[in-house]
């Protein structure tokens, strides 16, 4: 992972390892929950005292550090998006402004279902493995000799736990298998987990995933991935869809004890059409028009 660059090289402070929620992956040291004040030693120029006081109280769910110096290289946040205009959103923006000033990359996973306690380690491990596989930089296409780049981390095909051949780095594979089992046991109306993904020009990547639980009624999950001065090692939009599928699986496991809120299939189609109508805001347009057809 490329060393973090800061405004003067001295803003970030080493994070001591306390053994609680810490692990090593792909040559990086990963810690659990830390406040921003634990990562940045002093207030950067351009940040007011009030902004600094508010931002330093904000927490990240995981912090990835250099194994030799302990200096932070990536801060990860997982959970629901703060409501627009709320104090929580303002605090997050102040936190992100400090991180931008000191050059600390941030990965933000926004989901109403995914939580760091249950999914954080798996997500961080996946991203670090994907970056290591890709060499830390996205491929731009064929090289000067016309040779295509190697198969991406998400597209590696191998043997799955059930003996079938498939994409071994598909985070949603377990959900897809669970959906088939739930359909066989008549807990779902359809065994197919569907989805879509888009990337917006503002940098946000969004993934949707859904499965038909009752005839004409769907369980729907949406995840947004925001890479700030960072690259996940895989396409962030595809990662967002895979994480939305993970969230669907989380809720499927609670079907018998907790009936989820379901969305009418026609209403979902209208929401997809509304997303399609925003294609001018997207990078690469909208590739899922077939989902808009009745």
Beta strands, then each sheet from edge to edge (+ up, - down):
strand 1: 23-25
strand 2: 28-31
strand 3: 34-35
strand 4: 59-60
strand 5: 62-66
strand 6: 72-79
strand 7: 106-110
strand 8: 157-159
strand 9: 165-167
strand 10: 194-199
strand 11: 204-214
strand 12: 217-228
strand 13: 263-264
sheet 1: 1+ 2- 5+ 6- 7- 12+ 11- 10+
sheet 2: 1+ 2- 5+ 6- 7- 12+ 13-
sheet 3: 3+ 4-
sheet 4: 8+ 9-
end
